[in-house]
Amino acid sequence: MNNYKSIKELVIGTCATEGGFPSEEKLASLVKKNFPDSAWQKTHYSWYKSQIKTGKIELPSKNTCSGYQIVNSEKEDMISTKQWDGFKFLEKAISSLKIDLTALVAATGLWANPEVHKILVRDNNTGALYPNVRRARKNKGEEPRKIVNGVTLDSNNYANAAIKRALGIKGKGKNFSTCHIWDNSCYDEFNHTTIANLVLLPSPLSTLADHHRGVKDALKYRAYELYAWHPKKENIPVKPKSYPSNWREPLPITDKIKKSIKRRRT
């Protein structure tokens, strides 16, 4: 029998020995064995588990508990942070695992051929496949499919149809999401379906286009690199220092694509 002076020592010692937090049944059995007069209850189990997860009770270095690594000397460790920030978690993980998210996006994004953009600019001077369509501002009470001052309000259906028609994969794309390159450009009827403002990304990566600064900056420059375009209200994007070199080439333009964009309707 171990000579534990307190239940706290027993809990720490058991975690250290097993490399993880013990089951409720096992810990209750150990407490009863080592401290037969204790009034141990299930709530005590939850309390100790919470204290260790949040770093309020520290374990010996390099031990794990319930899937968390406890490191006494690192107060900035994920467990002991006072504020849980998903972006910080992500940045720490990709740095540790040596994952380049911008390179991942570059390798998987689908871009329309620049000639499609040129045809649309010549056609309507905006490059939009569906002019006079923008996303509805739901926080202001706007509803998709309504028409306001001659502008059709959309969810993301028109933008999705636009990029897939421009790529020649309308009705074929699976597990891809349509992403706008520039922030809030979806609320502008001249930019919402502009082909130079759209990219198709695998759905699991699509939120990076909205929330990851490095990916957003890389996409802006890539769009400018391909189409020499940016929203009139925005400055020409600057090439990021860690700009990827593994971008997928735009899909070729075909007669079928040319005919398809001519048949579009607003």
Summary of the structure (lengths in Angstrom):
residues: 266
radius of gyration: 27.4
end to end distance: 79.6
largest distance: 86.6
contacts: 737
relative contact order: 0.12
helix: 45%
strand: 11%
